[in-house]
Amino acid sequence: MSNTLSLPPELVYLPLGEEAIPLLKRGFIPLLPATASGLPWLLPPPAQAAPLRIAAEDYLTHMHAEYERLPDNLRSLISRDDFLRQAESKRADIEAALVAQRKARAEEDIGKPEDWLLQRFFSDPYCPLAWQQTGGFHGIWLGIDPQQWPDAQFQPVSYQTSRASRLPDSLCCDPVGQAALAEQRLICARETVDKSIQVGQQRQWLLRLPPKALRVVLLGAQIPRRFEQGLLQFWQQDFRYQRIPLAQMRFNSRDLSWEYQLRPLIRAENP
């Protein structure tokens, strides 16, 4: 009887390295700031330099509006022309404030990358490019069922030539050359995720993973023995995951394809 595992088509896969064991012990997956995704096109382009001066007509429009906002008792004491003449001595400061307002408004329209967290998932466990994108064949992939995790909003990546103009929409747009990866992304506002840890020089935010959403764990073809044995030992000991299958990537001897074979939970050797 073959022990080749048939993978459900609805799963999405999260690549992880040896950090997977402590994360799963705590029941979390990591989220990274959008600024640390390693994908430069996810970040907004550098803002164009704001003009050093405001156009004369824009300045006058602003000052006329300021005059109209004066209380009636003050407006009765000064004519519009006198108000404009007195403002000329402060024109440089007024224009600087207008420039700053425009810059802040433009940033608000685009959004700030540091306000968003994301994680990359893949849809095709047989895509070598996807495995190579995420640490090669030395890691594992967590097969997650989005239907069992309704609070998580997975979004398919759109592969296109134009950049989305606003965040977080731009975090799900990639160049067309990346289309073979068939990515999905989980995107969260940073303010909605309250747990984080420091990993080396990088801070990671933690999102709780419902155990029932984890359907399978795929082991890469070159997973280090120490990592493999540690994972097997953890799987035997944690009742939350014992029924979730582990499957080892095995390359076909006839061609360059591979399959996933069930890994029995025999007693792990000492690493």
Order of alpha helices (4+ residues) and beta strands (2+ residues): beta-alpha-beta-alpha-alpha-alpha-alpha-beta-alpha-beta-beta-beta-beta-beta-beta-beta-beta-alpha-beta-beta
